[in-house]
Amino acid sequence: MTLDKLLFTKKQLRDITLKNRVAIAPMCNYSAKDGFANDWHLVHLGKFAQGGAGLVFTEATAVQSTGRITHGDLGIWKDDHIPGLKKISEFIKSQNSIPGIQLAHAGRKASMQRPWHGNGPLDHTDQSRGEDNWEIDAPSAIAVAEGFLTPHELSLEEIGQIQNSWKDATIRARKAGFEVVELHSAHGYLGHEFLSPISNKRKDKYGNTLEGRMRFVLETAEIIRENWPKNKPVFTRISSVDGVDGGWTLEDSVTLSKELKKRGIDVIDCSSGGISGSATAAKIKRGPGFQVPFSEKIKIQADISTMTVGLITEPHHAEEILQSGKADIIAIGREALYNPNWALHSEVELMGEGEFESWPHQYGWWLDKRQKSKS
Ligand SMILES: Cc1cc2nc3c(=O)[nH]c(=O)nc-3n(C[C@H](O)[C@H](O)[C@H](O)COP(=O)(O)O)c2cc1C
């Protein structure tokens, strides 16, 4: 087996070695109760580890119960959540993959319906299932869209309390056995709401200027870094652009990434959009690898490792992105829902037929035999 394919070359991040450059992007499953991980989450995430990805992220995991998007989000706001998460991280590690956790707070996009219930504000049908609204928080009292709840504007004291929840969640993530932690500051959720001039109209030190709007995310990144082992990496997911007039720009992302790097953030996970619509509704043209140019610019101009994501489905395309120096890690989202073995299949495609060494023995031994019988 030749090792000239970057997608299947190791990536060192502090003391953590990813066996390849394929990561599974965080993807909410809206299937938890009171924030607890259950068998669904174990099987859902476990199969990506069996499927050969070097890094497997949990979905957005709420640092406060009020920071959940829906009643079904995973949570890490109490110690009781640790054992369920630990079962998942241990299984992922048993498959020679690295477990990552995305820590999140939904801000003004909290208290919503699950996508398959309408993706809108909670209504009487949800309430009849026992799923009531709760009071939501944001930098400014501006609803995400008409018909949605108007958030409560956070006081300075409340901002400190939320940051403290991030600290507690980071400590719990460590106890739950994760090796990578990601600060979710994208898609119109709380961190992004502080960054974007669309959602942050504050006149105090957490708003007003670019420096003020970046303060919440930078301080939170520092808190996570201080409470996460020095030998393990921290990622930050950002919306590289808002894609709306007067919004957050790619130049702002470069500035932010330079500041995050100074605070010990290892990788910028370059997504986009979501500030004034649903989570992935950026008003930018979509196509294969449409967010790669964001990753490329941030990687070069901020001189930091990046993860790229968004409509990357072909192994040769993923390889080309890495070979041309536009990203360090390729994150796969929906393609992994379609094919949880995407990494293993890509390895066969890039490295040559009949290569089953990386497969779990339980599968690889048989597939190798089958391959030999065919030829
Ligand atoms: C079902 C689903 C849930 C998602 N949940 C999250 C999430 O929890 N956190 C996040 O940052 N992005 C989330 N995303 C966005 C993905 O991480 C990814 O950026 C996006 O799907 C684009 O990548 P893809 O084209 O490979 O799917 C979600 C996407 C999907 C499809």
Ligand as a Chemical Component Dictionary entry (heavy atoms), coordinates in Angstrom:
data_LIG
# 
_chem_comp.id                   LIG 
_chem_comp.type                 NON-POLYMER 
_chem_comp.pdbx_formal_charge   0 
_chem_comp.three_letter_code    LIG 
# 
loop_
_chem_comp_atom.comp_id 
_chem_comp_atom.atom_id 
_chem_comp_atom.alt_atom_id 
_chem_comp_atom.type_symbol 
_chem_comp_atom.charge 
_chem_comp_atom.model_Cartn_x 
_chem_comp_atom.model_Cartn_y 
_chem_comp_atom.model_Cartn_z 
_chem_comp_atom.pdbx_ordinal 
LIG C1  C1  C 0 -28.456 16.417 10.125 1  
LIG C2  C2  C 0 -27.474 17.538 10.275 2  
LIG C3  C3  C 0 -27.191 18.050 11.515 3  
LIG C4  C4  C 0 -26.225 19.044 11.685 4  
LIG N1  N1  N 0 -25.880 19.448 12.939 5  
LIG C5  C5  C 0 -24.819 20.265 13.123 6  
LIG C6  C6  C 0 -24.290 20.491 14.404 7  
LIG O1  O1  O 0 -24.735 19.916 15.397 8  
LIG N2  N2  N 0 -23.249 21.352 14.516 9  
LIG C7  C7  C 0 -22.696 21.961 13.419 10 
LIG O2  O2  O 0 -21.758 22.741 13.573 11 
LIG N3  N3  N 0 -23.145 21.716 12.189 12 
LIG C8  C8  C 0 -24.164 20.862 12.007 13 
LIG N4  N4  N 0 -24.563 20.526 10.739 14 
LIG C9  C9  C 0 -23.773 21.009 9.597  15 
LIG C10 C10 C 0 -22.737 19.937 9.205  16 
LIG O3  O3  O 0 -21.768 19.778 10.235 17 
LIG C11 C11 C 0 -22.031 20.298 7.893  18 
LIG O4  O4  O 0 -21.306 21.492 8.086  19 
LIG C12 C12 C 0 -22.997 20.484 6.733  20 
LIG O5  O5  O 0 -23.923 19.404 6.677  21 
LIG C13 C13 C 0 -22.265 20.590 5.395  22 
LIG O6  O6  O 0 -21.500 19.437 5.154  23 
LIG P1  P1  P 0 -22.017 18.244 4.161  24 
LIG O7  O7  O 0 -22.326 18.874 2.832  25 
LIG O8  O8  O 0 -20.864 17.288 4.100  26 
LIG O9  O9  O 0 -23.250 17.656 4.769  27 
LIG C14 C14 C 0 -25.559 19.577 10.558 28 
LIG C15 C15 C 0 -25.886 19.079 9.286  29 
LIG C16 C16 C 0 -26.808 18.060 9.139  30 
LIG C17 C17 C 0 -27.076 17.507 7.767  31 
# 
loop_
_chem_comp_bond.comp_id 
_chem_comp_bond.atom_id_1 
_chem_comp_bond.atom_id_2 
_chem_comp_bond.value_order 
_chem_comp_bond.pdbx_ordinal 
LIG C1  C2  SING 1  
LIG C2  C3  SING 2  
LIG C2  C16 DOUB 3  
LIG C3  C4  DOUB 4  
LIG C4  N1  SING 5  
LIG C4  C14 SING 6  
LIG N1  C5  DOUB 7  
LIG C5  C6  SING 8  
LIG C5  C8  SING 9  
LIG C6  O1  DOUB 10 
LIG C6  N2  SING 11 
LIG N2  C7  SING 12 
LIG C7  O2  DOUB 13 
LIG C7  N3  SING 14 
LIG N3  C8  DOUB 15 
LIG C8  N4  SING 16 
LIG N4  C9  SING 17 
LIG N4  C14 SING 18 
LIG C9  C10 SING 19 
LIG C10 O3  SING 20 
LIG C10 C11 SING 21 
LIG C11 O4  SING 22 
LIG C11 C12 SING 23 
LIG C12 O5  SING 24 
LIG C12 C13 SING 25 
LIG C13 O6  SING 26 
LIG O6  P1  SING 27 
LIG P1  O7  DOUB 28 
LIG P1  O8  SING 29 
LIG P1  O9  SING 30 
LIG C14 C15 DOUB 31 
LIG C15 C16 SING 32 
LIG C16 C17 SING 33 
# 
